[in-house]
Amino acid sequence: MKQISHRRALLCGVIGIMLFSGIFYYRHHFTPARWAALHHRGNLVGSLLRQYDGLTGMDEQALDDLLGPVSTEDWRGERRRCYWIGSGRGLEWFPEYMVLYLHEDGIVSRVDFEWA
């Protein structure tokens, strides 16, 4: 009888871990639709950067298709695009912007984060 209850407890534990993993994965998985729907996107940034190789090498049209259009600004001699991501990225609790720096030809050279 004890062996059956241990097996049930183990099975319930395994199922609980699988459900938690699925919820965590969904909450942190980037899709363009989820990016567009959320105001606080900090949970999606890690998945976005993993899926698209850190966004380096993408042009402005590809960024518009993926993340939505934002204006490109000149700042301290560099062209950049700023996307509001809010809080939730890693251990960052403060609201942030994801800043994409562009080469002269409009290709992403690097990604950085700035506090709002």
N, C-alpha and C positions, 0 to 999 in steps of 0.2 A: 504494500500500500504506500509506504514512504517513497519507494522508487518511482511510482507513478506521479506523485505530487512533485517530486524533484524534476521529473521530465516536463511536467506542465509548467513549472516555474521557469525552467530553462527555455522552453518554447515561447512562453509569454515575454521573456526578456529579449530573445532574438527578434521576435515580431516588433516589440517596442523600439529596439535599436533600428530596425529597418524603416519603420514609420518615421522616426526622428530624422534619420538620414535623408529620406525622401523629402520631407518638409524643408530641411535645411538646404538641400540641393535646389529645390524649386525656388525658395526665397532668394537664393544667391545666384541663380542662373540668368544670364543676360539673353534677352531677345529684343529686337527693335520695338515690338509692341509693348513690352513691359517697360522699356526705357521711356517711351512716349507717355505711358499712362501714369508713371510715378513722379512725384515731386522730389522725394528723397531717394536718390539713386545710389547711395553709397554702398549698399549691399551688392549691387550689380557690377560695380567697377572692376573688381578682381576678375570676374568671369569674362567681362568684355575684353580686358587686356590679354587674358590667356587665349581666348578664342581668336582674336585678330592680331596676334603677335605684337602686342603693345601699340597697335595702330600706326606704327612707323611704316612709311612707304605709301600710305593711303593718300589719295588726292582729295581736294575739297568736295568734288561731286560725290565720291564714295562716302565721305563723312556725312554729307547732307542726306544721302539715302539711308545710312545706318543710324545716325543719331539725331537727325533733323537739322534744319538750317539754323545757323546763328551767324551773326556778322563777324567778319574778320577785321581785326583792328591792328594798327601799328602801335607798338609799345616798346620804347627804348631801342629803336632800330630793328626790332624783330616783328614779324607778322605772327599773330596768334589768334586762336579761337577759344573762348571760355564757355564751358558747360557747367551749369549748376548741378551739383550732386548731393548737396545737403550733408547730413552726418551719417555715420554708420560704416565708414570704410575702415576696416581693421579695428584698431583701438582709438581711432580718431572720433572724438565726441563733439567736435566743433564743426559748424557748417563749412563746407569747402566748395571750391571750383576746381574742375579738371581743366587744365590749360594745355592746349595742343599748340606747339610751336611749329611754324611752317617755314620751309625753304622758300626762296624767291619764286620757284616754279609751282608753289602751292602744295607740295608734298610734306607730310608730317615728318618732322625731324626728331622730336622728343615730346614726352608727356610729363607734365609736372602737376602738382597740386598746391593750391593756395587757400589759406583760410579766408573766409568771407569777412 
